[in-house]
Amino acid sequence: MTIEQENSVVGIEYELREEGGDTVLDSNKGAAPLEFVMGKGRIIPGLENGLVGMSSGESKTITVKAADAYGEYDPEATQTLPKEQFEGIDLQKGMALYGQGENGQTIQVSVKDFDDESVTIDFNHPMAGKNLQFDVTVTSVRPATEEEILSGEVGGGCMDGSCGCGH
């Protein structure tokens, strides 16, 4: 079975590098495959599009431009806050911090700079503005079940919260 644009459950093994780089930024090789339902926005669009037409056991390198990954870097997406708001945190440039967004969702920011009075945080994803290269092997492909199509989750998830998954 080949991967369709939508409603295939796909398992992949991957290594991620910045395009042209040697340093592995992320990998699940030797661990459980990453499984997701195609067309549900669970992985970056450029990687999802690059998988279409592949079959189980097939490997390839997929290059994803920044716009189809984590977006372009937005220099306006920074904020300077009083250092008192970070009391008790051993600040380091580049460190990730987690907070709550306007709608209660968890957001990740990174510390761009700080001094004795203020801290500048960056709301851009750490990989924003970077072209990415994935070395991917498809480990499995199957049609999604009705529950998986509805929930967007492998295994069907739950829609009413009765299974304790927090939905």
ZIRA-V654520 format. One line per field, one symbol per residue. ss: DSSP state (@ for helix, = for strand, . for the rest). psi: psi as a letter, one per 40 degrees, with the letter a starting at -180 (. if undefined). burial: + if it has 16 or more other C-alpha atoms within 10 Angstrom, else -. Layout:
# ZIRA-V654520
ss->???
psi->???
burial->???
This chain:
# ZIRA-V654520
ss->.=.....===========.....====......====.......@@@@@@@...=...======.@@@.........=====@@@@.........=====.....=========...=====.........============..@@@@@@................
psi->hihidifihihihihhiiheiehhdiieheaiihhihieefeiidddddddheiiheiiihhhhiddebeiihheefihhiiddefhehghiheihihahideeihihiihdiiaddihhiheiideiehhihhhihhdihiiiiddddddehhedaideeeeeee.
burial->-++++-+++++++++++++-------+-----++++++++----+++++++--+++--+--++++++++++++----+----+-------+----------------+++++-+----+++++++-+++++++++++++++++++--++-++++++++---------
